[in-house]
């Protein structure tokens, strides 16, 4: 099958890395052309037939937000979508079986272009959004800007033939934000893991380190983790907590003693996380403190491939709680200091006694080749 994939990012950004993995996997089974505005993959995409790099010209961010708020229009995205459709005509690219757009919050141009090109060529248009568009209230304020994004998304998705989200809860939510086309195809495309399971050596007894990778933002808060770490530090003076790829606000550390602060280590950036994983007693994941969160953090799908305990701070109705429940090597806690403290103690006391084979089912669920196989089932059944 010949598929045109349209995405704003290939590589570089968090959504772009997800998209490059999916392109890599799909290119092993189909003839793939890609149109993008930001191409910087970290993997070999030599199986992709054609790559068309069309730069998106951004308006001033304040003007762009004002226009979006007032008129529910992303002007830069609309211009890029028209340019993309024109480029397809200019190159006489008209033999595709499917156009597949990859979208994320704040990046709508690919789906806009997909709508235009599918109509132009008379073929089906599927959209995969790695985020919910817009995210639920709690991630954003329920103001005029939010309502305009919701209107934009409704206009964007109402004519698509297939809609895919990153987990079942997100998909259920996304399909409430617009009136789906009759007989629309709905499905889940999990954030795919890439590479083999990592088996790092056992840990020594002399010290313990808790590791958090990535950013901390929105309703994902660090307060409970830090308070729990403070409790554990009183019992285990050699314990440290390390953050890689983020910055901590000084305000959250204002009540910590000098010794406690020395045990909180921040690395704003690290290209290779391997040395940190090797030293980690446990890997930390934090979900939003919302009653009915719909997001699944991308880091946990990477963590499951590492033979280290995972401490997951999550809600009882979250995708993480549903997918990873009853797995002994993943310690699920509420947004509760005592629960997280107990999980940290348990990780220290059992760090070289954990059986990680209980993750086999979820590892397979997120493995790239299995994610692509599920996509192919949908494509094969619908064409």
Secondary structure, DSSP 8 states (H G I E B T S, - for coil): -EEEEEES-EESSHHHHHHHHHHHHHTTTSEEEEEES-EE-SS--TT-SEEEE-------HHHHHHHHHHHS--HHHHHHHHHHHHHHHHTT----SEEEEEEBTTB-HHHHHHHHHHHHHT-EEEEEESS-SS--BTTB-SSHHHHHHHHHHHHHHTT-SEEEESSHHHHHHHTTSS---TT-EEEE----B-S--B------SS-EEEEEES---TT--SHHHHHHHHHHHHH-TTEEEEEES----GGGGTTS-HHHHHTEEEES--S--HHHHHH-SEEEEE----TT-----HHHHHHTTBSSEEEEE--TTSHHHHHHTT-TTEEEE-S-HHHHHHHHHHHHHHTTS--GGGGHHHHHHHBHHHHHHHHHHHHHHH-
